[in-house]
């Protein structure tokens, strides 16, 4: 799983595992979540977005993917 540092006011890092379609997001507040069954185009859209926070809210949070808090 490749981790990518992100320039965002709320998200510090994202990673995506294509084999399991798992998106991992670490927020600046040192909270890390894994989101499951996230299609790869959603990850691509996220890392290419002008506003990562807005894209995350629209494409991941509001899409109601199952998730698990890691830290």
N, C-alpha and C positions, 0 to 999 in steps of 0.2 A: 504494500500500500504506500503510495507516494503522498507525502504530506506537502502541502503548499502554503507557505506564509502568505497572508493576505493583507492588503492595505484597506482597512475598514475601521470605522469607529466602534463597532461592536464585535466583529469576528476576527480572531487572531490567526486561525489556521483551518484549512479544510483538507480532507483526504477522502479518496474514493477507492473502494475495492470492487472492481468489475465482476469478479467471479461470484460474489455474494450480493452485489448491488447494495453495498453498505456505504453510506455517507457518514463520515465522522466530522463533527464541527466543534472546534474549541473556541470559546468566547473569551474576550479580554477579562471577564470576571472569573477566569480560571475554572469555568464549568465546561465539561466536555460531554457531548451527546453523540450517540450513534443512531442514525435513521435507517430503517430497513426497507428493502424492495424499492429503492430509489432508482429510476431509470438513468442510464448514463447521460442522455441528453439534458436532463435536469442538472446534473453536476456540471456539464459543459456550460450551460446557460449561467449557472451560478458563478463560476470562476471568470467568465467573460463579462459579467454585468458591470455597468457603470456604478450602480449602487448595490453592493453586495447585501446589505441589510434588507433593503426593499425586495430584492430578488429572493432572498432566503425566506422572508415572510410570505411572499406570494407563492413561490414554487414548492416550498418544503413545509413550513409551519401550517399554512392554511390548507395544504393538500392532505393533512392529517396522516402522514406516514407513521407507522409504529416506531417508537423510539425507546431508548434506554439511556439514562444518565450514568456516565462513567465516573465522573468526579464532580 
